[in-house]
Structures are given as C-alpha cells and as structure tokens.
Amino acid sequence: MLVAGIPGAGKSTLLRRLRATSDDAVVLDSDPIREQLRKRLPEGTPYRRYRPLVHLWHRLHIVAAVLLAVGPVVVHLPATGAITRGAMMLLALLAFRSRYLVWVHADTDQARQGQHSRGRVLGGSCFERHARRGEAFVQRLRVGYRPKGWRSTALLDRDQARHGLVLATDQ
C-alpha cells in the first residue's frame, strides 16, 4: 500500500494511527530514519544537509521490504510524480503483491501548516512542484481517474487521515 500526498498533507499522521489486523505488517515512514540520523549528526545540522541520505535509506528499506517481507507493506512517500507512483506500482507487481494507493489530500495552506507544525518545511520551489503535481493528480481522481496497475485507489482529506486507517488483511 502506498500512502501518498503532498508534504504536510497528513500521511505521517495517518500512519501513526494505522491499525493492522496482521502482526507481520511493515510500515515504512521516513520520519524514524530522519530522527536516527538527526541524533547522530552534530546538533543543529539542517535537515536539508542530510535529506538525500534519508531519502536513499528510506527507498532502500522500501525495496527490501517489498521484496522480502512476508506480510503487507505500507509505504509513505509523497509520490506526487507519476514516475514515483509507477515505480512503486511496478516494484509491488514484480513482488506479486496487491497494490493499493491511498492519497491524502490537503490544500496548499493546510499542507504548509502541517509542515510548520512538525518542523520540516520544504523550500518554496520544491514544495510548489509537489503542490502543483499533487493538485493535478487529485483533480484527475475527483473526476473518476483510476491509475492503471493499482487494485484500488482511495482519496482522503486531512481530516479523514487524522482518524487513521485499518489495514485488514486476508487470513
């Protein structure tokens, strides 16, 4: 399952409140990686300095989990670009996994507030690129578009994401 949306939309909030009916579910969020690195680096090191390492480490975890984990794998990525969503879908397909896309939507102001509240704010042009691509994708979803290769696609708003998600697996 890919949990996607623009930075600050509420993906991490949704994942913190995820309840899985399977003990072997793997949930991959980059926040714990960021925290581990932050603790090992000199105090005050700006996140922008080690963000590429966080992204690389997170993506390596994703590939390993999708290919090796026994149970369901839930992945947190912005995935505002079609290439990233396609790569995630293809990886899951190659691993013979069912593919679910959950998009968490927030308008630009809400997402900015979300970023400020957690202390991780993207630069203007980077955020604007995510916001522009994310809004275009949401508009397509709202008129019935369903990306190929995904078993199902769900569109949640920020308020819905606050309630969490139940990951029910077939036994």
Contacts in CASP RR format, 6 or more apart in sequence:
PFRMAT RR
TARGET T0000
AUTHOR 0000-0000-0000
METHOD contacts of the structure
MODEL  1
MLVAGIPGAGKSTLLRRLRATSDDAVVLDSDPIREQLRKRLPEGTPYRRY
RPLVHLWHRLHIVAAVLLAVGPVVVHLPATGAITRGAMMLLALLAFRSRY
LVWVHADTDQARQGQHSRGRVLGGSCFERHARRGEAFVQRLRVGYRPKGW
RSTALLDRDQARHGLVLATDQ
1 72 0 8 1.000
1 73 0 8 1.000
1 74 0 8 1.000
1 75 0 8 1.000
1 99 0 8 1.000
1 100 0 8 1.000
1 101 0 8 1.000
1 102 0 8 1.000
1 167 0 8 1.000
2 75 0 8 1.000
2 77 0 8 1.000
2 79 0 8 1.000
2 85 0 8 1.000
2 88 0 8 1.000
2 89 0 8 1.000
2 99 0 8 1.000
2 100 0 8 1.000
2 101 0 8 1.000
2 102 0 8 1.000
3 11 0 8 1.000
3 14 0 8 1.000
3 15 0 8 1.000
3 74 0 8 1.000
3 75 0 8 1.000
3 76 0 8 1.000
3 77 0 8 1.000
3 102 0 8 1.000
3 104 0 8 1.000
4 11 0 8 1.000
4 77 0 8 1.000
4 78 0 8 1.000
4 79 0 8 1.000
4 80 0 8 1.000
4 85 0 8 1.000
4 101 0 8 1.000
4 102 0 8 1.000
4 103 0 8 1.000
4 104 0 8 1.000
5 11 0 8 1.000
5 78 0 8 1.000
5 79 0 8 1.000
5 80 0 8 1.000
5 103 0 8 1.000
5 104 0 8 1.000
5 105 0 8 1.000
5 130 0 8 1.000
5 134 0 8 1.000
6 78 0 8 1.000
6 80 0 8 1.000
6 105 0 8 1.000
6 106 0 8 1.000
6 108 0 8 1.000
6 111 0 8 1.000
6 127 0 8 1.000
6 130 0 8 1.000
6 131 0 8 1.000
6 134 0 8 1.000
7 78 0 8 1.000
7 111 0 8 1.000
7 115 0 8 1.000
7 120 0 8 1.000
7 122 0 8 1.000
7 127 0 8 1.000
7 130 0 8 1.000
8 106 0 8 1.000
8 110 0 8 1.000
8 111 0 8 1.000
8 112 0 8 1.000
8 114 0 8 1.000
8 115 0 8 1.000
8 118 0 8 1.000
9 104 0 8 1.000
9 105 0 8 1.000
9 106 0 8 1.000
9 110 0 8 1.000
9 111 0 8 1.000
9 158 0 8 1.000
9 161 0 8 1.000
10 104 0 8 1.000
10 106 0 8 1.000
10 114 0 8 1.000
10 158 0 8 1.000
10 161 0 8 1.000
10 162 0 8 1.000
11 29 0 8 1.000
11 76 0 8 1.000
11 78 0 8 1.000
11 104 0 8 1.000
11 161 0 8 1.000
12 29 0 8 1.000
12 31 0 8 1.000
12 76 0 8 1.000
12 118 0 8 1.000
13 161 0 8 1.000
13 162 0 8 1.000
13 164 0 8 1.000
14 102 0 8 1.000
14 104 0 8 1.000
14 156 0 8 1.000
14 161 0 8 1.000
14 162 0 8 1.000
14 164 0 8 1.000
14 165 0 8 1.000
15 27 0 8 1.000
15 29 0 8 1.000
15 74 0 8 1.000
15 76 0 8 1.000
15 165 0 8 1.000
16 164 0 8 1.000
17 162 0 8 1.000
17 163 0 8 1.000
17 164 0 8 1.000
17 165 0 8 1.000
18 27 0 8 1.000
18 74 0 8 1.000
18 164 0 8 1.000
18 165 0 8 1.000
18 166 0 8 1.000
18 167 0 8 1.000
19 164 0 8 1.000
19 165 0 8 1.000
19 166 0 8 1.000
19 167 0 8 1.000
20 27 0 8 1.000
20 72 0 8 1.000
20 74 0 8 1.000
20 166 0 8 1.000
20 167 0 8 1.000
20 169 0 8 1.000
21 166 0 8 1.000
21 167 0 8 1.000
21 168 0 8 1.000
21 169 0 8 1.000
22 71 0 8 1.000
22 72 0 8 1.000
22 167 0 8 1.000
22 169 0 8 1.000
24 69 0 8 1.000
24 70 0 8 1.000
24 71 0 8 1.000
24 72 0 8 1.000
25 71 0 8 1.000
25 72 0 8 1.000
25 73 0 8 1.000
25 74 0 8 1.000
25 167 0 8 1.000
25 169 0 8 1.000
26 65 0 8 1.000
26 69 0 8 1.000
26 71 0 8 1.000
26 72 0 8 1.000
26 73 0 8 1.000
26 74 0 8 1.000
27 74 0 8 1.000
27 76 0 8 1.000
28 58 0 8 1.000
28 61 0 8 1.000
28 62 0 8 1.000
28 65 0 8 1.000
28 73 0 8 1.000
28 74 0 8 1.000
28 75 0 8 1.000
28 76 0 8 1.000
29 76 0 8 1.000
30 54 0 8 1.000
30 55 0 8 1.000
30 58 0 8 1.000
30 76 0 8 1.000
33 54 0 8 1.000
33 57 0 8 1.000
33 58 0 8 1.000
33 61 0 8 1.000
34 47 0 8 1.000
34 50 0 8 1.000
34 54 0 8 1.000
34 120 0 8 1.000
37 50 0 8 1.000
37 53 0 8 1.000
37 54 0 8 1.000
37 57 0 8 1.000
38 45 0 8 1.000
38 47 0 8 1.000
38 50 0 8 1.000
41 49 0 8 1.000
41 50 0 8 1.000
47 54 0 8 1.000
47 120 0 8 1.000
58 77 0 8 1.000
62 73 0 8 1.000
62 75 0 8 1.000
62 77 0 8 1.000
62 88 0 8 1.000
62 91 0 8 1.000
63 91 0 8 1.000
65 73 0 8 1.000
65 75 0 8 1.000
66 73 0 8 1.000
66 75 0 8 1.000
66 91 0 8 1.000
66 92 0 8 1.000
66 95 0 8 1.000
66 97 0 8 1.000
67 91 0 8 1.000
67 95 0 8 1.000
71 169 0 8 1.000
72 167 0 8 1.000
72 169 0 8 1.000
73 97 0 8 1.000
74 167 0 8 1.000
75 88 0 8 1.000
77 84 0 8 1.000
77 88 0 8 1.000
78 84 0 8 1.000
78 130 0 8 1.000
79 85 0 8 1.000
79 88 0 8 1.000
80 129 0 8 1.000
80 130 0 8 1.000
80 133 0 8 1.000
80 134 0 8 1.000
80 137 0 8 1.000
81 133 0 8 1.000
81 134 0 8 1.000
81 137 0 8 1.000
82 137 0 8 1.000
85 101 0 8 1.000
85 147 0 8 1.000
86 147 0 8 1.000
88 99 0 8 1.000
89 99 0 8 1.000
89 101 0 8 1.000
89 147 0 8 1.000
89 149 0 8 1.000
89 150 0 8 1.000
92 98 0 8 1.000
92 99 0 8 1.000
93 99 0 8 1.000
93 149 0 8 1.000
98 151 0 8 1.000
99 149 0 8 1.000
99 150 0 8 1.000
99 151 0 8 1.000
100 150 0 8 1.000
100 151 0 8 1.000
100 152 0 8 1.000
100 153 0 8 1.000
100 154 0 8 1.000
101 147 0 8 1.000
101 150 0 8 1.000
101 152 0 8 1.000
101 153 0 8 1.000
101 154 0 8 1.000
102 153 0 8 1.000
102 154 0 8 1.000
102 156 0 8 1.000
102 165 0 8 1.000
103 137 0 8 1.000
103 138 0 8 1.000
103 141 0 8 1.000
103 153 0 8 1.000
103 154 0 8 1.000
103 155 0 8 1.000
103 156 0 8 1.000
104 156 0 8 1.000
104 157 0 8 1.000
104 158 0 8 1.000
104 161 0 8 1.000
105 138 0 8 1.000
105 155 0 8 1.000
105 156 0 8 1.000
105 157 0 8 1.000
105 158 0 8 1.000
106 114 0 8 1.000
106 157 0 8 1.000
106 158 0 8 1.000
108 131 0 8 1.000
108 135 0 8 1.000
110 158 0 8 1.000
111 127 0 8 1.000
111 131 0 8 1.000
112 121 0 8 1.000
112 127 0 8 1.000
115 121 0 8 1.000
115 122 0 8 1.000
115 127 0 8 1.000
121 127 0 8 1.000
122 130 0 8 1.000
138 155 0 8 1.000
141 153 0 8 1.000
141 155 0 8 1.000
142 155 0 8 1.000
146 153 0 8 1.000
147 153 0 8 1.000
END
